[in-house]
Each structure stands twice: as structure tokens, then as C-alpha cells.
Amino acid sequence: MPQTCGGDPAHPGQCGCTGTCQQVPTCPPGQTTTLTGTVYDPAGLHPLYDALVYVPNDPSDPGLQPFPAGVKCDQCGATAAGNPLVTTYTAPNGTFTLSGVPVGANIPLVVQLGRWRRQFKVNIATSCGANAVPSMMLTMPKNHGEGDLPRIAILGYPQSESAADLAALKAYAEAGGRIFSSDYAYAWLYQNGNFASAANWVVNQGYAGTQSASVDLVSNPKGPQFQQWLTDIGIATPTPITPVFHNTSGIVSPTQQWLYWGGTVPLHFTFNTPVGAPSTMQCGRVVFSDWHAENVDQLMTWSTGKTFPAECPAGSMTAQEAILEFMLFDLSACVLPYTPVCTPRTCAQQGITCGPAGDGCGGPLSCGTCSGGQTCGGGGAGKCGSSSCTPETCASQGIQCGQAGDGCGNAINCGNCPTGQICGLNGPGKCGSTQ
């Protein structure tokens, strides 16, 4: 690889290929030519997670010309142009390693995150060994002169709206558009067809002050990577966020929750569009952010007559601004089906009819009470009856983490997973790692 028999039409019956692949050296067994590097945001400040990095075999492919204007239904991998020779994705700290790369002075390298895309020429000098891209070289474009940038609709408070406006916004998202909405922009969502089914809306609840925001590591398959990204740039979690609002009481699967406060209150979530369509037909995404990137002091002075970006304070980015940056880049990324890290189980699914229990993902359940003089556990673990009940332990039930019940109507805590592991990842009530 990457040669094939007759791959070079000029030499039939011989191994070969055409394009950049001709510069891939043949290495001894167990050796390969690698290229490592780190991808950053346009300012070179923060690393970017989940960016696609690849070497195109055909740099002249028209698909590597600037993206045409207009909304397009792009799914993961669909926009990688130039017949990629080798591909990979960046880790939460922005790093990547490509194996089996060609060797030369001007090897094409493409970095792409949705419709963010920049093309580079890199020097790969060492055959069958390690090569590295110069530090801080791989930044996303700051403008269209450096590469491709997406267009994102950012919704604020609607002064007025009509049925036609709501329908147009919904059609834009369902065609593959991306929408970032915040605070009072719920008006575009909670009354807009099946957008309303993405969450349990309790609108106009107002200001909820400063809250401690936690990363959802259960319903969000990117949750562990998001938390690792925060750690890598020096943001501890949970992290205080202000100002916070309270316009939903919960998400509705398969909506993807990123941040929450107070144990259960959604703070930031996304959903794919069209809502309710098979995942293979979803290519748009909507964000609802129930918090502001500005802190309270900034919020009180935001209407001082200054024009963006003059009102932005000088200095490094705050934790809230960094989180907003991550979310905007993720919003631009290709749409993936939502597969929760751990799917919570109900009382009925576990055959439990009374007392406390665990949902298998670390959370608690209340499975009801017994009546008629019966006791919980009298009919067997977690079942009503009149016999005696022998309490079960976490160990006897094979539960390693989270909340559970002893089968006799009492709650037990089976502890936390070791650092870096998630409750429910290796099965209900069992710790596991995404690594």
C-alpha cells in the first residue's frame, strides 16, 4: 500500500499508483513514515479537537477549491476532497499522527473541521521515520484569504417573528444549516414544530445567578473529550458560570447535553436536524445555550454604545469564552449520530417494582412503594411481598459505581469510578474508560 497492481497506467502488470502516493517510500517491515503535529484555533491559542487531518492524493481536485456558497447536507467524511491518501482526527489536545505519509519538500496537508478548512505545504524529509510539523504552523484560517470559513446563523432575542420566519429558520437547519441560539432565542425553538420536542421547555424563568456547571459524561458521547479539552487548557470542572438562566427542565433523547447545573438542569445542549429523522438523514444542528459568555460585570455594561468588538475586554480568554469557542467549532463539525456513552435503564426494564435503585449510569431511581401491608423485598429483591428480605450489597450485585438499591427498600451508594473512567461505560453499574 498504497500501490496496486497496474495502479500506474504507464506500467501495466507492475505495482504502482499515480498522484502523491508515488512519494510514499517502501519501508522495511515494522517501519513507516509518520507525521505529527498540533492543530489550533485561528489565534493559535487553543488546540482543536476532532479536526480531520489528511494528505490528498490529488491536490488538483476541484473539491479543494473554496467551498461554494449555500447550505449543503454534509455528513462526516463527505467533504474530504482530493482522494485522501492517509487520514486521522485530532485528539482533545489538538495532536495527531499520520502514518504511511509521502516524503518530499511540499507535501499537501489539509486540516478541516466541517467547513473550516485550511491547506498547507509541509516538509517531510525522513523516510521510514518520524517527522513533525513546525510548532504553531497548523492554525485554522482567520479569514477567507487563508482558507475556508463556515457561515453560522447566531440567534439573539427576536423583536418579532412570524410563522414564515419560524418555518424559514427550521428549513435552513433541516437542509444542513447550523444555528447557535442563546437565552431568549428559545422563542425560535420552543414553538417551532418538532424543535419543541428537543427539550422540556419552561421558558421565561429568568436569571438563575451563578451556577457550577458540570460536563455531561453519560448522555454525550463527546463529553469525556470535552472535559479533557477543558483540563488541557487549564479549566477545572465543575466550573462556575455566570450569568445562567433556566429555560428548560430537561432534554429529550436523542438531544445531546453538554453542560448542566443543579444536578439535572440543562445549561447547554445540541440536537440534530431534521428532528426525528433517521440519523443517516440528519445533517444540520442547533445549539441552545442557556448562559452568556459575558460575566455579570460585563453584562451590566454591554449596552454602553460600543460597537463590536470594542466592548470586549482585553486580555486572555475567560473560561466562559473558551467554552463558547469549543462549542462554535463543534457546531461546525460534521454531524454524527448520537450514541450515549451509557443508556439509563428504567425500573421496569430491571424488573424492580419498589424502593430505590440505580439506572446503571450512576444515577438514582425511585421505583415506588408497596401497599397492603407488604414490604419492599418481601417478594424478592426489589419486589413487594410479605416474606423477610436479605439486603444485597454492591458487590453481591456486581455493581461498581453509582447509586443502587439493596433490594429491601434502602438506597446504597456504590462509590465513584477511578479518575478518567465513567460509570456505566462497561455495562450497567460498571466503570470503564474511553481510552
HELIX and SHEET records of a PDB file:
HELIX    1   1 THR A   20  GLN A   23  5                                   4    
HELIX    2   2 PRO A   62  LEU A   64  5                                   3    
HELIX    3   3 ALA A  163  GLU A  174  1                                  12    
HELIX    4   4 ASP A  183  TRP A  188  5                                   6    
HELIX    5   5 GLY A  193  ALA A  198  5                                   6    
HELIX    6   6 GLY A  223  ASP A  232  1                                  10    
HELIX    7   7 SER A  279  MET A  281  5                                   3    
HELIX    8   8 VAL A  296  MET A  300  1                                   5    
HELIX    9   9 ALA A  319  SER A  332  1                                  14    
HELIX   10  10 CYS A  347  GLN A  350  1                                   4    
SHEET    1   A 2 THR A   4  CYS A   5  0                                        
SHEET    2   A 2 CYS A  15  GLY A  16 -1                                        
SHEET    1   B 3 THR A  95  SER A  99  0                                        
SHEET    2   B 3 THR A  34  THR A  38 -1                                        
SHEET    3   B 3 ALA A 130  ALA A 132  1                                        
SHEET    1   C 4 PRO A  84  TYR A  89  0                                        
SHEET    2   C 4 LEU A  52  PRO A  56 -1                                        
SHEET    3   C 4 GLY A 104  LEU A 113 -1                                        
SHEET    4   C 4 TRP A 116  ILE A 124 -1                                        
SHEET    1   D 7 ALA A 153  LEU A 155  0                                        
SHEET    2   D 7 ARG A 178  SER A 182  1                                        
SHEET    3   D 7 GLY A 284  SER A 289  1                                        
SHEET    4   D 7 VAL A 265  THR A 273 -1                                        
SHEET    5   D 7 GLN A 256  TRP A 261 -1                                        
SHEET    6   D 7 GLN A 211  VAL A 215 -1                                        
SHEET    7   D 7 THR A 239  ILE A 241 -1                                        
SHEET    1   E 2 ALA A 199  TRP A 201  0                                        
SHEET    2   E 2 THR A 248  ILE A 251 -1                                        
SHEET    1   F 2 PRO A 356  GLY A 358  0                                        
SHEET    2   F 2 PRO A 364  SER A 366 -1                                        
SHEET    1   G 2 THR A 375  CYS A 376  0                                        
SHEET    2   G 2 CYS A 384  GLY A 385 -1                                        
SHEET    1   H 2 GLN A 403  GLY A 405  0                                        
SHEET    2   H 2 ALA A 411  ASN A 413 -1                                        
SHEET    1   I 2 GLN A 421  CYS A 423  0                                        
SHEET    2   I 2 CYS A 431  SER A 433 -1                                        
END                                                                             
